[in-house]
């Protein structure tokens, strides 16, 4: 008996949607084994990370709040990845979005009115876009790889954040802590469910995903993205400009990462602090793949990843599992998913080994 | 010029350049075989934490380096299996490897935070390195001599040996190499393993050469700079050597401005951001000079799919 791979004529739709679920289940199984081997209660770790946040209604609001930035960033990244544009600097664009929103908040401190928050949100999106501008310019004009430039700018963004909160933006009444002033009531995201931490960012995330779904499946732009990504030569014959697509993909993903940043700073944080970069930009890369680069899939993937993030926090307090363990679970999820891609494109056939080779 | 002042600066410069040089030489070989492994940063972190843990436990830095190389090579095999055997997307898999390495090193290193080891110093007798100039020749850690030998060795391997020729053929035209009868996948597995081992040794430089303790994300993006350097060097070992030392210089400036306190009115965060800005500037310069024609191996990043 042996196995043989046969290429499918069409990628399997069933496998495309089933494999992410399989990847999560395999991660839980292998995670339990690995963490048992290194001396933790592996089964308990998996239960705390993957099950507790779902079963405990008190954690549902955390799931909503944590999944919102992941979904918003991942939707933007997925548009780029479909076009073969590899923006991996979403973390930097997210920071810039938060910084731009904070800048507007500090300038409008003495004003009040419902116009302040929308202005902050627009500034955040422009901030995120500005950090994607350079990678787009260099990629289209000089063929400089956007993977490296967007990532390098993330490190620059972290230094810019440190400089601002330690220097010019430091709260003068803050007892020397490196942080800005608290935002005023008009600068904070309203909570949509009273008594919870669920803020406006949650419905915005759903709207962003739905809008992206509409654009990708119904509009020419979405079609252009897919053609440029899968068949650049055909795109050129079809009159689609590859460079314009790269610009659109990078600026869109930058703007959405910036949107996530400003929603975070005006939501859960309420001020700019050095601990603002929370790896959402990197985790969203996994979310984008787990959601099969499809906006609706990304909603589910964002929720699943939020389960792991919230569960990781639960496990830290209940069984002293280090924060870094979540990173291992996340990367395992991505490894299994990438491995299972083979099943989408190929069919595994069992071949009997007792076939007789006839030699003349 | 004051010898007692200049020599320590040069030694700092060499120390800062060595880890990126070793890791980048490994990645150069990987890319020459047509594979793009974005997991360098993660593998360096695995190497760093393993080197620290082994050196702390056994007191033997040689064993630390050896096991760091082995651990990172093992991690690179996850990447190799997914991308070469299952033809998964190389960019995504490399990213996953970096996330894995970051998580693994943080988890594994938790028990070692705040514990000291001693710097892996020169193996030559102290007496040889008393004069500042002799210190420049004999005063380095074995890791530094290893990095310099590695430059020559990689150049010699790629240019002068039959195995190096096969590796380049696999990276330039995998289908032809396959039809002549070379194992494209086998060659690439070997290259990825070598790249992993070198990233591990490069990572081991951080606790053994630079800061003799463990901290999360100790490598601070140096693995990504190593990746950029390979592009900068146009896949040539000697140019890579120059590039690594250029970056070492930028990082040395950062260290000295921080240490002296006075940064001439420029905020210290600017100096901390400088290596990353310099990387972008260098990538721009190199693409300006190249004007269209790329020096990259033709099959870089593409999965090998023989038609059977």
Interface residues (C-beta under 8 A of the other chain):
Chain A: X86 X88 X134 X138 X142 X143 X144 X145 X147 X148 X149 X151 X152 X153 X155 X156 X159 X160 X162 X163 X166 X167 X282 X285 X286 X289 X322 X323 X324 X325 X326 X327 X328 X330 X331 X332 X334 X335 X338 X339 X341 X342
Chain B: X38 X78 X82 X86 X87 X88 X89 X91 X92 X93 X95 X96 X97 X99 X100 X102 X103 X104 X105 X106 X107 X110 X216 X220 X221 X224 X227 X228 X231 X267 X269 X270 X272 X273 X276 X277 X279 X280 X283 X284 X287 X288 X292 X294
